[in-house]
Amino acid sequence: MKYAEELNATTLGQLAEGDLDAIWVRGFHSPERCRAVLPRVVAACERSHYTLTADFQSIGTSIGEAAESAAGERRYLDTAAETRDLIRDVIFAGRLSPLDELRLRLDELWPDGATVARHEGRPMLPGIIRRWPAGGHANPHIDQRAIPLLADQHLQRRIGTNVYLEVPPGGSGGHVDFWGRWTDEDEYDSRRRADYGLDRGALGEPHWSCEPTQGDLLMFDAARVHSVRRVDRGARATAACFVGVRAPGQPLVLFA
Ligand SMILES: O=C(O)CCC(=O)C(=O)O
């Protein structure tokens, strides 16, 4: 895995082209500002009802849930604005959230700007908050491009994007583990577990493991199999979205 430690026009272009696997920026958001929002993150996550798994919590309805059924897709579009406003107005309470800040930076760095993805004229969700209490994890998976809601975006690459608002104490899990790139999404579907993702036991040792610290930003090619290692102690919370790369001459699109 090749990664850069700075987000700039060059590294963003390399990640979009597949010449880099990840960009890991330490201290993208200050730990103090992360800590300030945690009580509201915990409260919102405790109230959430994520439908895909009990392995972690996720507020609102995510693109992963939208991909599961037509009803999920409708719920996603119907709730996107209220989830966006909850994150902006209640959780970040008037201060710029790290993902809103990232969107500004991407808009400035990418030749054709960056914007929130739209589906049939309706804005998609620009970001989400997830939380892993102790014991939480996420199975190895890729984040697919071939889902109905993304069809009209014609994505060339889907970049997983996470800012770490809370991390477990060092060495207590929560690492992001990476394996190889999976390009055939139909074959991936045929190997999927009944709930989501792949069996970790079938993959062998990860090729790279990232143990982020509070406030870090990690962007990576979501076609690489990745997982969240079990949180042994403490908790882990992220502000997360995807950055979609389209054909040359098109803006980047953000969705969650
Ligand atoms: O929380 C993370 O570090 C990775 C989450 C994840 O699996 C993803 O963004 O697809």
The ligand as a Gaussian input file, in Angstrom:
#p B3LYP/6-31G(d) Opt

LIG

0 1
 O      -14.072000       3.733000      10.045000
 C      -13.171000       3.426000       9.291000
 O      -11.993000       3.662000       9.557000
 C      -13.459000       2.714000       8.001000
 C      -14.918000       2.574000       7.821000
 C      -15.268000       1.854000       6.572000
 O      -15.297000       0.669000       6.541000
 C      -15.558000       2.589000       5.372000
 O      -15.369000       3.820000       5.348000
 O      -16.028000       1.952000       4.403000

